[in-house]
Amino acid sequence: MIEPIIKTITVPCAPDKAFGIFTKYIGKWRPLATHSISSGNGAVATNVTIEGIVGSRICETAPDRTRLD
């Protein structure tokens, strides 16, 4: 079994603000070439979004503009 890599960062703001920034900008920091639904099909997603509420979906936009969740 391979041990998971755990990365921790402390930010100087309230948890709800940190969560909002994390979800709003996920398409800017997530490595879509290797961590997306599209990458399994040889394509690279052009964007990923999180709806930003509890129980929400993570949605990717494929190169052909198809939404995947």
C-alpha positions, 0 to 999 in steps of 0.5 A, a space after each residue: 500500500 502506498 501512503 497518501 501524500 498530505 499537504 497542509 496550508 494555513 491561511 489567515 482568514 475565516 474557513 468559509 472565506 478560504 472555502 469560497 476561494 478554494 472552490 471559486 478558483 479550482 480551475 486555476 490550480 487543479 492539474 486538469 491534464 492528469 486529474 480530470 474525467 476527460 484525461 482518461 479519454 485522452 482529452 484535457 478538460 478546459 475548466 472545472 467548477 464546484 457549485 460552492 454549496 454543501 452537497 454540490 457537484 464538481 463539473 468539468 468542461 470538456 474540449 467540445 464544451 460538454 459538461 461532465 460531472 
